Amino acid sequence: MSESTTPRIPKWPFIVGDVALLSTAAFLLSRIEGDFGLLEAFWCLACVAGGAWIMVLPFLKEFQAKNDLTEARELADSVEKITSLEALAKRIENATEQWLHVEDRANEINVTSKQIAEKINAEAREFTEFLQKANDTEKNHLKLEVEKLGRSQNDWLQVVITTLDHVFALTQAGRQSGQENLIKQLTAFQGACREVARRVGVVTVEPQPNEVFDPEKHQLRDPEAQPEAGAKIIGMAAQGLSHQGRLLRKAVVVIEGEEAAQPAEAKPKPKAKTKAAKKKE
């Protein structure tokens, strides 16, 4: 914005007018002859006053122009300041509206966040309950399967034990028969059966002859009998059994001073007489 300047009034016309009026007053004074009357005084005073007024008039006009320019500048500054204040007020109003909008958005975001948090918590609780139910169901299922496996293990363990006992009794009966071929065959069959049982964890405990009686591993046929300390084993009535290191049954043994156990088996029949023997008789 360019700065306005006060217009300059040319003063020479006013100076010419002032000189003319003063010259007129001087001419009138020089033409008066006799008494100085009121009329002459009036015209002289009017010429002098008019000349003074004409001389002062341009300076008054410049002063008035300067005052008007100063007032205009002040008014322009005021208008500019008012405009700036209006712009500032508009900015403040816009900022207030934006702040209110931001506050509304923040409230909406807060409400949405709370809803999302509540939904997440509800889903987490439902998921936890689902996992708990699934865990309980899985535990019950596994418990049932373990019980089934335990019963199945006990069943086939009883089958293996019963089979080994029958094979042991059969082998003992073969040994009492005195037939070498039969004894070898039954001993080999018993070893094969024990090897199969060993693969599933069932091991036979068979004490050696002259082994010292150990109540932790051996037992007598009579549970109430008290063997002497250091008694040696001279025979075996039933084999001991263990499953995966756990003792299932102690070996039933016969010690010194105790009658040897006789297995319940049929006595061997006498051989049939040949026709040659009948003829001899």
C-alpha positions as CSV (number, residue, x, y, z in Angstrom):
1,M,0.0,0.0,0.0
2,S,1.6,3.3,-1.1
3,E,1.7,6.1,1.5
4,S,-0.4,9.2,0.6
5,T,1.2,12.7,0.8
6,T,-0.4,16.1,1.6
7,P,-1.1,18.1,-1.6
8,R,1.0,21.2,-1.9
9,I,-1.0,24.4,-2.6
10,P,0.8,27.1,-4.7
11,K,1.2,30.2,-2.5
12,W,2.1,32.8,-5.1
13,P,-1.5,33.7,-6.0
14,F,-2.3,34.4,-2.3
15,I,0.8,36.5,-2.0
16,V,-0.2,38.5,-5.1
17,G,-3.7,39.0,-3.6
18,D,-2.2,40.0,-0.2
19,V,0.1,42.5,-1.8
20,A,-2.7,43.9,-4.0
21,L,-4.9,44.4,-0.9
22,L,-2.2,46.0,1.1
23,S,-1.3,48.2,-1.8
24,T,-5.0,49.2,-2.0
25,A,-5.0,50.1,1.7
26,A,-1.9,52.1,1.3
27,F,-3.3,53.9,-1.8
28,L,-6.5,54.8,0.1
29,L,-4.5,56.2,3.0
30,S,-2.4,58.3,0.7
31,R,-5.5,59.7,-1.0
32,I,-7.2,60.8,2.2
33,E,-7.0,64.5,2.7
34,G,-8.3,66.1,5.8
35,D,-10.0,64.2,8.5
36,F,-9.8,60.3,8.6
37,G,-13.4,59.3,8.6
38,L,-15.1,56.0,9.4
39,L,-15.6,55.0,5.8
40,E,-11.9,55.4,5.1
41,A,-11.0,53.4,8.2
42,F,-13.4,50.7,7.3
43,W,-12.0,50.3,3.8
44,C,-8.4,50.4,5.0
45,L,-9.2,47.8,7.7
46,A,-11.1,45.6,5.2
47,C,-8.1,45.7,2.8
48,V,-5.6,44.8,5.5
49,A,-7.9,42.1,7.0
50,G,-8.5,40.7,3.5
51,G,-4.8,40.6,2.8
52,A,-4.0,38.9,6.1
53,W,-6.8,36.4,5.4
54,I,-5.6,35.7,1.9
55,M,-2.0,35.2,3.2
56,V,-3.1,32.8,6.0
57,L,-5.6,30.9,3.9
58,P,-3.1,28.5,2.0
59,F,-1.5,27.5,5.3
60,L,-4.9,26.8,6.8
61,K,-5.8,24.7,3.8
62,E,-2.6,22.7,4.1
63,F,-3.1,22.2,7.8
64,Q,-6.7,21.1,7.1
65,A,-5.5,18.7,4.4
66,K,-2.8,17.3,6.8
67,N,-5.5,16.8,9.4
68,D,-7.8,15.1,6.9
69,L,-4.9,12.9,5.7
70,T,-3.9,12.0,9.3
71,E,-7.5,11.1,10.1
72,A,-7.8,9.1,6.9
73,R,-4.6,7.2,7.8
74,E,-5.8,6.6,11.3
75,L,-9.1,5.5,9.9
76,A,-7.4,3.1,7.5
77,D,-5.2,1.8,10.3
78,S,-8.3,1.3,12.4
79,V,-10.1,-0.4,9.4
80,E,-7.0,-2.6,8.9
81,K,-6.9,-3.5,12.6
82,I,-10.6,-4.2,12.5
83,T,-10.1,-6.4,9.5
84,S,-7.3,-8.2,11.2
85,L,-9.4,-8.6,14.3
86,E,-12.3,-10.0,12.1
87,A,-9.8,-12.4,10.4
88,L,-8.5,-13.4,13.8
89,A,-12.0,-13.8,15.1
90,K,-12.9,-15.9,12.0
91,R,-9.7,-18.0,12.6
92,I,-10.7,-18.5,16.2
93,E,-14.2,-19.4,15.1
94,N,-12.8,-21.9,12.6
95,A,-10.4,-23.3,15.2
96,T,-13.3,-23.6,17.7
97,E,-15.4,-25.4,15.1
98,Q,-12.5,-27.7,14.3
99,W,-11.9,-28.3,18.0
100,L,-15.6,-29.2,18.4
101,H,-15.4,-31.4,15.4
102,V,-12.2,-33.1,16.8
103,E,-13.9,-33.4,20.2
104,D,-16.9,-35.1,18.5
105,R,-14.7,-37.4,16.6
106,A,-12.7,-38.2,19.8
107,N,-15.9,-39.0,21.6
108,E,-17.0,-41.2,18.7
109,I,-13.6,-42.9,18.7
110,N,-13.8,-43.4,22.4
111,V,-17.3,-44.9,22.2
112,T,-16.2,-47.1,19.3
113,S,-13.0,-48.2,21.2
114,K,-15.1,-49.1,24.2
115,Q,-17.5,-51.1,22.1
116,I,-14.5,-52.9,20.4
117,A,-12.9,-53.5,23.8
118,E,-16.2,-54.9,25.2
119,K,-16.6,-57.1,22.1
120,I,-13.0,-58.3,22.3
121,N,-13.5,-59.1,26.0
122,A,-16.7,-61.0,25.3
123,E,-15.1,-62.9,22.5
124,A,-12.1,-63.6,24.7
125,R,-14.4,-64.9,27.5
126,E,-16.3,-67.1,25.0
127,F,-13.0,-68.4,23.5
128,T,-11.7,-69.1,27.0
129,E,-14.9,-71.0,27.9
130,F,-14.7,-72.9,24.6
131,L,-11.1,-73.8,25.3
132,Q,-12.0,-74.8,28.9
133,K,-14.8,-77.0,27.6
134,A,-12.6,-78.5,24.9
135,N,-9.9,-79.1,27.5
136,D,-12.3,-80.8,29.9
137,T,-13.7,-82.9,27.0
138,E,-10.2,-83.8,25.9
139,K,-9.2,-84.6,29.4
140,N,-12.3,-86.8,29.9
141,H,-11.6,-88.5,26.6
142,L,-8.0,-89.0,27.4
143,K,-8.9,-90.3,30.8
144,L,-11.4,-92.7,29.3
145,E,-8.8,-93.8,26.7
146,V,-6.2,-94.3,29.5
147,E,-8.7,-96.4,31.5
148,K,-9.4,-98.4,28.4
149,L,-5.7,-98.9,27.7
150,G,-5.2,-99.8,31.3
151,R,-7.9,-102.4,31.2
152,S,-6.7,-103.7,27.9
153,Q,-3.1,-103.9,29.2
154,N,-4.3,-105.8,32.3
155,D,-6.3,-108.2,30.0
156,W,-3.5,-109.0,27.6
157,L,-1.0,-109.1,30.6
158,Q,-3.2,-111.7,32.2
159,V,-3.3,-113.6,28.9
160,V,0.5,-113.5,28.7
161,I,1.0,-114.5,32.3
162,T,-1.5,-117.4,32.0
163,T,0.2,-118.6,28.8
164,L,3.6,-118.5,30.4
165,D,2.3,-120.4,33.4
166,H,0.8,-123.1,31.2
167,V,4.0,-123.3,29.2
168,F,6.0,-123.5,32.4
169,A,3.8,-126.3,33.8
170,L,4.0,-128.1,30.5
171,T,7.8,-127.8,30.5
172,Q,8.0,-129.1,34.0
173,A,5.9,-132.0,33.1
174,G,8.1,-132.8,30.2
175,R,11.2,-132.7,32.4
176,Q,9.6,-135.2,34.8
177,S,8.9,-137.5,31.9
178,G,12.6,-138.2,31.4
179,Q,12.4,-138.1,27.6
180,E,15.3,-136.0,26.3
181,N,13.8,-135.1,22.9
182,L,10.6,-133.9,24.5
183,I,12.5,-132.0,27.1
184,K,14.5,-130.2,24.4
185,Q,11.4,-129.4,22.4
186,L,9.5,-128.1,25.4
187,T,12.5,-126.1,26.6
188,A,12.9,-124.4,23.2
189,F,9.2,-123.7,23.1
190,Q,9.3,-122.1,26.5
191,G,12.3,-120.0,25.5
192,A,10.5,-118.8,22.4
193,C,7.4,-117.9,24.4
194,R,9.5,-116.1,27.0
195,E,11.3,-114.1,24.2
196,V,7.9,-113.0,22.8
197,A,6.7,-112.0,26.2
198,R,10.0,-110.1,26.8
199,R,9.4,-108.0,23.7
200,V,6.2,-106.6,25.4
201,G,7.9,-106.1,28.7
202,V,7.1,-109.3,30.6
203,V,10.2,-111.0,32.0
204,T,10.3,-114.3,33.9
205,V,12.2,-114.5,37.2
206,E,13.7,-117.9,37.6
207,P,16.1,-118.5,40.6
208,Q,19.2,-120.6,40.1
209,P,19.8,-123.8,42.1
210,N,21.6,-123.3,45.5
211,E,20.7,-119.6,45.4
212,V,20.0,-118.1,48.8
213,F,16.4,-117.4,49.6
214,D,15.5,-113.7,49.3
215,P,12.0,-112.7,50.6
216,E,12.1,-109.7,48.2
217,K,12.2,-111.9,45.2
218,H,11.1,-115.4,46.4
219,Q,8.2,-116.8,48.3
220,L,7.3,-120.3,49.6
221,R,4.2,-122.3,48.8
222,D,3.1,-121.8,52.4
223,P,2.7,-118.1,52.9
224,E,2.8,-118.5,56.7
225,A,6.1,-120.5,56.7
226,Q,9.2,-118.7,57.9
227,P,12.4,-119.9,56.2
228,E,15.7,-119.9,58.1
229,A,18.3,-117.3,57.3
230,G,20.6,-118.4,54.5
231,A,18.3,-121.2,53.3
232,K,19.2,-122.3,49.8
233,I,16.8,-123.0,47.0
234,I,16.6,-126.5,45.7
235,G,13.6,-126.3,43.4
236,M,11.0,-124.0,41.9
237,A,7.2,-124.5,42.0
238,A,6.2,-121.4,40.0
239,Q,8.2,-118.8,38.0
240,G,8.3,-115.2,39.0
241,L,7.1,-112.5,36.7
242,S,7.8,-108.7,36.2
243,H,6.5,-106.2,33.7
244,Q,8.7,-103.3,32.7
245,G,10.7,-103.5,35.9
246,R,7.6,-103.8,38.1
247,L,7.4,-107.1,40.0
248,L,4.1,-108.8,39.3
249,R,4.6,-112.1,41.2
250,K,7.5,-113.5,43.3
251,A,8.9,-116.9,42.3
252,V,7.5,-119.8,44.3
253,V,10.5,-121.8,45.4
254,V,11.3,-124.9,47.4
255,I,14.1,-124.6,50.0
256,E,16.2,-127.1,51.9
257,G,14.1,-129.1,54.4
258,E,10.9,-128.5,52.5
259,E,9.3,-131.3,50.5
260,A,9.7,-130.7,46.8
261,A,6.6,-129.6,45.0
262,Q,5.0,-132.3,42.8
263,P,3.1,-130.9,39.9
264,A,-0.4,-132.1,39.3
265,E,0.0,-134.3,36.3
266,A,-1.0,-137.8,35.3
267,K,1.4,-140.6,36.1
268,P,3.1,-142.1,33.0
269,K,1.2,-145.2,31.8
270,P,3.1,-148.4,31.5
271,K,4.3,-149.2,28.1
272,A,2.1,-151.7,26.1
273,K,3.6,-155.2,25.9
274,T,4.7,-156.3,22.5
275,K,3.6,-159.5,20.8
276,A,7.0,-161.0,21.4
277,A,6.7,-160.4,25.1
278,K,3.3,-162.0,25.2
279,K,4.6,-165.1,23.5
280,K,7.4,-165.4,26.0
281,E,4.9,-165.2,28.8
